[in-house]
Amino acid sequence: MEIASHFSTPVMVHKVPDDLADSVEDHVVSNLHKLQVKDHQNHQHNDYSENESIVDLENDLTHLYNEILRCREEFERQTNVLSSKTIQYWIQDYRSSTAFHELHHHGVYGISGLYWVRANENAGPIHFKNPNTLIHYINTLHSENPSVFNSNYISYSPRKGYILMFPSWLEHKVLTGQDNIIRTTIAFNFEQNPFDTKR
């Protein structure tokens, strides 16, 4: 007997070369002092709403930029989830064990992702929510036997030098970590205009 897993949700995981990861960390960390605190309660620093990022991804981190573009092309090829070629990105730095990011998504159209600039074992994982809207009720009845078919969330622990990429509509959140947390990311979107007929 065979049980097929249909209606799969794509999440790409890609590791960049170690020397590239080291150079990206050096550059980003040297600029973290420019970040402003955006949430005083959980000490999350980011440049999401700033006119300019603290780093220039395309010009200062060209090799990482090209790795992300290569991932986007492969993600599109394998999933047919279409996106713009224009990237929007921002830096996030978690500086407290209480830092978290509530459940959210990045829109209906496009591809989103993150790159872990640095992380330690105290950093909280990212949780992707099962897009099946009824899974919560199923698990209420059958929580003692979790499986790939009835899990509420799938988690990824932060790892320096890794890119995650996923459809922008996929809901996700970042959990709190532990004391002495290190967790710095470059988050990004490739947003698609659904009315663009020139593709």
Buried (B, 14 or more C-beta within 10 A) or exposed (E): EEEEEEEEBBBBEBEBEEEBBEBBBEBBBEBBEBBEEBEEEBBBBBBEEBEEBBBEBEEBBEEBBEBBBEBBEEBBEEBEBBBBEEBBBBBBBBBBBBBBBEEEBBEEBBBBBBBBBBBEEBBBBBBBBBEBEEBEEBBEEEEEEEEEEBBBBBEBEBBBBBBBBBBBBBBBBBBBBEEEBBBBBBBBBBBBEEEEEEE
